[in-house]
Amino acid sequence: MTWAAASQATPSPASASAQAVAEPQAFSARNGLAYGLLGLPLAFVALPLYVILPNHYAREFGMSLALLGAILLGARLFDALIDPLLGRLSDRLFARSAASVLRLGALAAVTLALGFTLLFFPLQAVQASPFALAAWASASLVLTYAAYSALSVSHQSWGAMLGGNEAQRSRIVAWREGLGLVGVVLASITPVALGLPATTALFFVALLVGWLAWRRAPVPVARRTGHVPAAGALWLPWRSRAFRRLLAVFMLNGIASAVPATLVLFFIQDRLQAPQSMEPLFLGSYFLAAALSIPLWLVVVKRLGLARTWLAGMALAIAVFAWATQLDAGQTVAFALVCALSGVALGTDLALPGALLAGVIQADGHSGKAEGAYFGWWNFATKLNLALAAGLALPLLGFFGYTPGSRDAAALDALVVAYCVLPCILKLLAASSAWFFLIHSSERVPT
């Protein structure tokens, strides 16, 4: 798929499709920044939503882990179910014009800012009633997740439609995910350093700048011929064997990453018994290492290809989390190293699966026609992973006697199993599936 000439100022979205287009090699750093910058606020808000929120509601408002897990499971399942529909909506809007997609993005951005504020700053009257707080959290989560999904699906589909070869696709995704990691690093520092009100204000500014930059990004040209009938577009990706196989690997690997993301603050505070001031160091080193590793992984991609490089990242993550099982209270330096090394492994999870998916869309002949449908189901899988991680891990920890602040040996052992051992098992399953479906099989996923 081609896009507006990168050597000149990017035209406005309304007129971009009428402009001359450049070859994929013309995708410059300037265009990468313009497209990828929205990834910064999207990732910035994701860390509080998926990592900080469970710990915040458990400790600040005294919500039980079982209730919290049920709320997160329900809200994230709803979020997952609407993603394919949002993907189909994105495809329809793009068939009309790129400007229509950007208008949807603007509406979603405003709604996301509102939902995030309501979620983390409930009214005092709401906080006084456990039932009211649970209802408030549920409604705010649904609103926030829906807006986040609408914005992220449209942005991801836009990037996939830019197309290109394997190296080019990984470069486009790397810009989005690399800038996203900058947002995550900021989000891991600002809540502790500046507090949630300042964090929220910073998010608003980043969201506005990211959307304005997106307006200046290269605009892909949708194909008007051979369009998929509306009745079958939503389910189109499931007809592809390559998509089903790639999604299976992605889900196994995603659950393996979602479980420790949900539990990391509990592990830091109770297993390591580290002071709160060290949380930004741990989270920051994790995401900073991931950001710095992406350019290195892209070099490896040129030698090994996308699939084998992703497999190497999985192997590194397994080794690091196996080591983490040996850590005990006070071993903060060792855990910082664990965070950095697992962050390096995370670089492959962020930059490579999306590039593999773009290759599947191209190989299936659906470029410019159904990217939204593919990324809608892709994000469905992502949200389902997060829902299962919160909905299962938190209640199970409560069942085995763990509560925030616990120092009981058996409870802390259960925390270690959930945080370290379970992700290793799931990563092993993901790596085995990747070897068979993406590398070894005669009908492997196109890369």
C-alpha positions as semicolon CSV with decimal commas, in nm:
position;residue;x (nm);y (nm);z (nm)
1;M;0,000;0,000;0,000
2;T;0,130;0,346;-0,085
3;W;0,106;0,680;0,091
4;A;0,154;1,054;0,036
5;A;0,499;1,166;-0,072
6;A;0,725;1,171;0,230
7;S;0,972;1,419;0,084
8;Q;0,713;1,700;0,098
9;A;0,488;1,840;0,367
10;T;0,209;1,589;0,426
11;P;-0,119;1,716;0,275
12;S;-0,439;1,747;0,476
13;P;-0,633;1,419;0,511
14;A;-0,924;1,546;0,302
15;S;-0,708;1,595;-0,006
16;A;-0,429;1,343;0,053
17;S;-0,582;1,069;-0,160
18;A;-0,562;1,298;-0,462
19;Q;-0,191;1,365;-0,414
20;A;0,101;1,179;-0,564
21;V;0,216;0,882;-0,362
22;A;0,564;0,763;-0,282
23;E;0,725;0,423;-0,267
24;P;0,743;0,247;0,075
25;Q;1,112;0,330;0,102
26;A;1,018;0,700;0,136
27;F;0,872;0,649;0,484
28;S;1,088;0,894;0,676
29;A;1,155;0,964;1,041
30;R;0,934;1,270;1,011
31;N;0,643;1,058;0,889
32;G;0,715;0,798;1,153
33;L;0,694;1,064;1,422
34;A;0,372;1,209;1,280
35;Y;0,201;0,871;1,268
36;G;0,351;0,717;1,580
37;L;0,313;1,008;1,822
38;L;-0,045;0,916;1,911
39;G;0,097;0,590;2,045
40;L;0,251;0,791;2,332
41;P;-0,073;0,902;2,503
42;L;-0,245;0,570;2,424
43;A;0,034;0,383;2,602
44;F;0,054;0,652;2,871
45;V;-0,308;0,590;2,968
46;A;-0,278;0,212;2,936
47;L;-0,034;0,178;3,227
48;P;-0,269;0,338;3,484
49;L;-0,565;0,143;3,343
50;Y;-0,405;-0,200;3,344
51;V;-0,133;-0,182;3,609
52;I;-0,203;0,097;3,858
53;L;-0,584;0,075;3,872
54;P;-0,615;-0,266;4,049
55;N;-0,362;-0,166;4,315
56;H;-0,514;0,183;4,350
57;Y;-0,869;0,061;4,413
58;A;-0,755;-0,216;4,648
59;R;-0,538;0,006;4,866
60;E;-0,700;0,350;4,844
61;F;-1,066;0,247;4,856
62;G;-1,039;-0,093;5,025
63;M;-1,214;-0,281;4,747
64;S;-1,180;-0,659;4,782
65;L;-0,971;-0,847;4,527
66;A;-1,264;-1,073;4,437
67;L;-1,496;-0,779;4,363
68;L;-1,222;-0,589;4,185
69;G;-1,141;-0,891;3,971
70;A;-1,508;-0,935;3,879
71;I;-1,543;-0,568;3,778
72;L;-1,227;-0,575;3,568
73;L;-1,327;-0,904;3,407
74;G;-1,673;-0,778;3,314
75;A;-1,556;-0,441;3,184
76;R;-1,269;-0,590;2,984
77;L;-1,491;-0,860;2,835
78;F;-1,731;-0,590;2,719
79;D;-1,437;-0,396;2,582
80;A;-1,312;-0,703;2,397
81;L;-1,652;-0,778;2,244
82;I;-1,696;-0,432;2,093
83;D;-1,350;-0,420;1,933
84;P;-1,447;-0,617;1,618
85;L;-1,748;-0,386;1,572
86;L;-1,527;-0,081;1,612
87;G;-1,289;-0,229;1,357
88;R;-1,572;-0,270;1,108
89;L;-1,680;0,090;1,175
90;S;-1,323;0,205;1,108
91;D;-1,321;0,023;0,772
92;R;-1,649;0,186;0,669
93;L;-1,531;0,532;0,767
94;F;-1,202;0,491;0,586
95;A;-1,386;0,379;0,272
96;R;-1,557;0,719;0,291
97;S;-1,250;0,931;0,367
98;A;-0,948;0,954;0,597
99;A;-1,103;1,268;0,747
100;S;-1,395;1,057;0,872
101;V;-1,154;0,834;1,061
102;L;-0,989;1,136;1,217
103;R;-1,326;1,274;1,329
104;L;-1,399;0,943;1,500
105;G;-1,056;0,970;1,661
106;A;-1,132;1,318;1,793
107;L;-1,460;1,204;1,951
108;A;-1,291;0,901;2,103
109;A;-1,006;1,113;2,243
110;V;-1,243;1,350;2,423
111;T;-1,444;1,058;2,564
112;L;-1,126;0,884;2,676
113;A;-1,010;1,191;2,868
114;L;-1,349;1,218;3,040
115;G;-1,368;0,849;3,131
116;F;-1,016;0,842;3,271
117;T;-1,091;1,140;3,496
118;L;-1,411;0,985;3,630
119;L;-1,239;0,652;3,691
120;F;-0,949;0,777;3,902
121;F;-1,132;1,064;4,076
122;P;-1,467;0,928;4,197
123;L;-1,690;1,162;4,394
124;Q;-1,656;1,158;4,772
125;A;-2,017;1,045;4,808
126;V;-1,944;0,750;4,579
127;Q;-1,637;0,649;4,779
128;A;-1,846;0,623;5,096
129;S;-2,060;0,338;4,960
130;P;-1,902;0,011;4,841
131;F;-2,197;-0,055;4,610
132;A;-2,186;0,295;4,461
133;L;-1,809;0,275;4,417
134;A;-1,839;-0,058;4,237
135;A;-2,109;0,080;4,005
136;W;-1,907;0,398;3,941
137;A;-1,592;0,200;3,862
138;S;-1,782;-0,033;3,627
139;A;-1,948;0,249;3,432
140;S;-1,628;0,454;3,412
141;L;-1,431;0,153;3,294
142;V;-1,680;0,074;3,018
143;L;-1,673;0,436;2,896
144;T;-1,294;0,459;2,910
145;Y;-1,230;0,123;2,746
146;A;-1,476;0,189;2,462
147;A;-1,313;0,524;2,381
148;Y;-0,963;0,378;2,407
149;S;-1,055;0,093;2,174
150;A;-1,214;0,318;1,911
151;L;-0,904;0,536;1,900
152;S;-0,646;0,258;1,906
153;V;-0,818;0,034;1,646
154;S;-0,843;0,323;1,401
155;H;-0,480;0,421;1,459
156;Q;-0,351;0,064;1,420
157;S;-0,554;0,006;1,104
158;W;-0,415;0,327;0,955
159;G;-0,060;0,203;1,011
160;A;-0,132;-0,141;0,863
161;M;-0,276;0,018;0,550
162;L;0,054;0,192;0,485
163;G;0,186;-0,156;0,398
164;G;0,534;-0,226;0,263
165;N;0,769;-0,522;0,291
166;E;0,864;-0,704;0,612
167;A;1,128;-0,450;0,718
168;Q;0,898;-0,159;0,630
169;R;0,604;-0,297;0,825
170;S;0,818;-0,356;1,132
171;R;0,951;0,000;1,102
172;I;0,600;0,148;1,098
173;V;0,494;-0,056;1,400
174;A;0,823;0,026;1,575
175;W;0,754;0,399;1,550
176;R;0,412;0,357;1,708
177;E;0,523;0,117;1,980
178;G;0,855;0,291;2,044
179;L;0,684;0,623;2,109
180;G;0,427;0,431;2,308
181;L;0,702;0,307;2,535
182;V;0,812;0,666;2,594
183;G;0,456;0,726;2,713
184;V;0,469;0,423;2,940
185;V;0,797;0,537;3,094
186;L;0,642;0,875;3,169
187;A;0,332;0,708;3,312
188;S;0,544;0,489;3,538
189;I;0,715;0,793;3,689
190;T;0,459;1,073;3,706
191;P;0,197;0,916;3,941
192;V;0,457;0,876;4,217
193;A;0,664;1,184;4,136
194;L;0,382;1,430;4,058
195;G;0,061;1,262;4,173
196;L;-0,248;1,155;3,980
197;P;-0,386;1,508;3,912
198;A;-0,064;1,617;3,738
199;T;-0,048;1,281;3,558
200;T;-0,399;1,335;3,427
201;A;-0,315;1,686;3,304
202;L;-0,003;1,557;3,127
203;F;-0,213;1,287;2,961
204;F;-0,458;1,547;2,828
205;V;-0,174;1,747;2,671
206;A;-0,011;1,438;2,517
207;L;-0,345;1,321;2,376
208;L;-0,409;1,656;2,206
209;V;-0,058;1,671;2,058
210;G;-0,079;1,309;1,940
211;W;-0,409;1,363;1,761
212;L;-0,283;1,683;1,593
213;A;0,029;1,495;1,476
214;W;-0,187;1,215;1,336
215;R;-0,360;1,472;1,114
216;R;-0,022;1,535;0,949
217;A;0,071;1,168;0,908
218;P;0,104;0,989;0,571
219;V;-0,240;0,887;0,447
220;P;-0,288;0,540;0,294
221;V;-0,516;0,505;-0,005
222;A;-0,807;0,267;0,044
223;R;-0,884;0,031;-0,242
224;R;-1,229;0,091;-0,382
225;T;-1,249;-0,224;-0,594
226;G;-1,333;-0,575;-0,480
227;H;-1,462;-0,447;-0,149
228;V;-1,582;-0,705;0,101
229;P;-1,963;-0,723;0,137
230;A;-2,080;-0,567;0,461
231;A;-2,249;-0,886;0,579
232;G;-1,926;-1,084;0,580
233;A;-1,665;-0,820;0,660
234;L;-1,681;-0,860;1,036
235;W;-1,600;-1,233;1,020
236;L;-1,364;-1,212;0,725
237;P;-1,039;-1,253;0,927
238;W;-1,157;-1,587;1,069
239;R;-1,163;-1,738;0,720
240;S;-0,785;-1,704;0,710
241;R;-0,592;-2,000;0,849
242;A;-0,284;-1,778;0,881
243;F;-0,475;-1,527;1,094
244;R;-0,615;-1,797;1,323
245;R;-0,270;-1,945;1,379
246;L;-0,103;-1,611;1,443
247;L;-0,383;-1,512;1,681
248;A;-0,339;-1,834;1,881
249;V;0,030;-1,757;1,938
250;F;-0,051;-1,393;2,016
251;M;-0,312;-1,486;2,277
252;L;-0,094;-1,738;2,460
253;N;0,193;-1,491;2,468
254;G;-0,040;-1,207;2,565
255;I;-0,186;-1,386;2,866
256;A;0,169;-1,464;2,977
257;S;0,244;-1,090;2,974
258;A;-0,090;-0,973;3,117
259;V;-0,067;-1,176;3,439
260;P;0,256;-1,016;3,570
261;A;0,141;-0,674;3,447
262;T;-0,165;-0,708;3,672
263;L;0,036;-0,830;3,972
264;V;0,365;-0,641;3,949
265;L;0,286;-0,375;4,211
266;F;0,171;-0,640;4,458
267;F;0,498;-0,829;4,399
268;I;0,706;-0,513;4,451
269;Q;0,525;-0,401;4,763
270;D;0,476;-0,735;4,940
271;R;0,729;-0,988;4,807
272;L;1,020;-0,744;4,772
273;Q;0,886;-0,510;5,043
274;A;1,040;-0,224;4,846
275;P;0,955;0,138;4,931
276;Q;0,700;0,309;4,708
277;S;0,965;0,551;4,587
278;M;1,132;0,263;4,399
279;E;0,826;0,173;4,191
280;P;0,909;0,427;3,918
281;L;1,261;0,280;3,898
282;F;1,129;-0,071;3,839
283;L;0,855;0,023;3,595
284;G;1,069;0,285;3,423
285;S;1,361;0,047;3,369
286;Y;1,124;-0,215;3,227
287;F;0,968;0,011;2,967
288;L;1,281;0,212;2,893
289;A;1,470;-0,110;2,821
290;A;1,186;-0,215;2,590
291;A;1,202;0,115;2,402
292;L;1,580;0,102;2,365
293;S;1,569;-0,262;2,253
294;I;1,333;-0,209;1,959
295;P;1,598;-0,072;1,718
296;L;1,824;-0,364;1,813
297;W;1,547;-0,616;1,753
298;L;1,479;-0,460;1,410
299;V;1,842;-0,532;1,321
300;V;1,789;-0,892;1,428
301;V;1,473;-0,908;1,212
302;K;1,685;-0,841;0,903
303;R;1,889;-1,154;0,981
304;L;1,635;-1,391;1,137
305;G;1,297;-1,264;1,018
306;L;1,000;-1,156;1,226
307;A;0,892;-1,496;1,359
308;R;1,231;-1,624;1,475
309;T;1,312;-1,290;1,637
310;W;0,984;-1,299;1,828
311;L;1,068;-1,652;1,943
312;A;1,404;-1,528;2,072
313;G;1,224;-1,264;2,278
314;M;0,996;-1,529;2,431
315;A;1,297;-1,740;2,528
316;L;1,458;-1,442;2,700
317;A;1,138;-1,367;2,895
318;I;1,114;-1,727;3,020
319;A;1,472;-1,720;3,147
320;V;1,422;-1,387;3,325
321;F;1,097;-1,483;3,502
322;A;1,248;-1,814;3,609
323;W;1,521;-1,613;3,781
324;A;1,261;-1,387;3,943
325;T;1,122;-1,685;4,138
326;Q;1,441;-1,678;4,348
327;L;1,406;-1,317;4,463
328;D;1,311;-1,234;4,819
329;A;1,254;-0,926;5,034
330;G;1,511;-0,651;4,989
331;Q;1,659;-0,776;4,660
332;T;1,570;-0,459;4,478
333;V;1,885;-0,432;4,264
334;A;1,832;-0,783;4,128
335;F;1,468;-0,705;4,055
336;A;1,567;-0,388;3,869
337;L;1,783;-0,608;3,647
338;V;1,493;-0,849;3,605
339;C;1,277;-0,556;3,495
340;A;1,536;-0,435;3,245
341;L;1,592;-0,778;3,089
342;S;1,223;-0,860;3,070
343;G;1,178;-0,516;2,914
344;V;1,423;-0,614;2,641
345;A;1,209;-0,922;2,575
346;L;0,899;-0,701;2,569
347;G;1,045;-0,514;2,272
348;T;0,969;-0,811;2,048
349;D;0,611;-0,840;2,177
350;L;0,545;-0,477;2,090
351;A;0,716;-0,438;1,752
352;L;0,680;-0,776;1,580
353;P;0,328;-0,930;1,615
354;G;0,162;-0,626;1,455
355;A;0,406;-0,646;1,165
356;L;0,327;-1,016;1,124
357;L;-0,044;-0,934;1,119
358;A;0,009;-0,669;0,849
359;G;0,184;-0,939;0,644
360;V;-0,112;-1,174;0,687
361;I;-0,353;-0,903;0,569
362;Q;-0,139;-0,845;0,260
363;A;-0,105;-1,217;0,186
364;D;-0,482;-1,265;0,219
365;G;-0,539;-0,987;-0,037
366;H;-0,730;-0,766;0,204
367;S;-0,499;-0,464;0,217
368;G;-0,691;-0,139;0,199
369;K;-1,023;-0,317;0,256
370;A;-1,043;-0,486;0,595
371;E;-0,760;-0,371;0,823
372;G;-1,013;-0,251;1,079
373;A;-1,178;-0,594;1,094
374;Y;-0,843;-0,765;1,149
375;F;-0,727;-0,521;1,416
376;G;-1,068;-0,527;1,580
377;W;-1,034;-0,900;1,643
378;W;-0,664;-0,851;1,728
379;N;-0,756;-0,603;2,000
380;F;-1,037;-0,834;2,109
381;A;-0,769;-1,093;2,183
382;T;-0,557;-0,837;2,367
383;K;-0,845;-0,729;2,589
384;L;-0,952;-1,088;2,649
385;N;-0,601;-1,161;2,773
386;L;-0,617;-0,869;3,015
387;A;-0,966;-0,967;3,128
388;L;-0,861;-1,323;3,202
389;A;-0,548;-1,206;3,382
390;A;-0,743;-0,981;3,619
391;G;-1,056;-1,193;3,643
392;L;-0,868;-1,512;3,729
393;A;-0,539;-1,412;3,893
394;L;-0,682;-1,169;4,150
395;P;-0,964;-1,393;4,284
396;L;-0,732;-1,695;4,289
397;L;-0,478;-1,503;4,494
398;G;-0,754;-1,409;4,735
399;F;-0,865;-1,773;4,752
400;F;-0,513;-1,884;4,847
401;G;-0,501;-1,633;5,130
402;Y;-0,316;-1,342;4,975
403;T;-0,433;-0,989;5,053
404;P;-0,247;-0,662;4,984
405;G;0,002;-0,605;5,263
406;S;0,025;-0,974;5,356
407;R;0,350;-1,111;5,502
408;D;0,231;-1,471;5,543
409;A;0,480;-1,709;5,380
410;A;0,216;-1,924;5,208
411;A;0,037;-1,619;5,071
412;L;0,362;-1,475;4,934
413;D;0,448;-1,810;4,777
414;A;0,114;-1,801;4,596
415;L;0,202;-1,453;4,474
416;V;0,536;-1,579;4,338
417;V;0,367;-1,867;4,155
418;A;0,113;-1,633;3,998
419;Y;0,364;-1,361;3,909
420;C;0,659;-1,575;3,792
421;V;0,576;-1,941;3,734
422;L;0,244;-1,910;3,553
423;P;0,385;-1,664;3,294
424;C;0,676;-1,902;3,226
425;I;0,438;-2,191;3,155
426;L;0,226;-1,977;2,925
427;K;0,533;-1,841;2,745
428;L;0,653;-2,196;2,686
429;L;0,320;-2,281;2,527
430;A;0,337;-1,965;2,316
431;A;0,694;-2,042;2,205
432;S;0,598;-2,397;2,107
433;S;0,304;-2,268;1,906
434;A;0,522;-2,005;1,741
435;W;0,775;-2,266;1,636
436;F;0,510;-2,485;1,476
437;F;0,270;-2,227;1,329
438;L;0,512;-1,950;1,230
439;I;0,839;-2,130;1,152
440;H;0,831;-2,508;1,117
441;S;0,492;-2,583;0,957
442;S;0,473;-2,615;0,579
443;E;0,163;-2,391;0,602
444;R;0,327;-2,135;0,827
445;V;0,206;-1,779;0,869
446;P;0,339;-1,548;0,593
447;T;0,612;-1,310;0,709
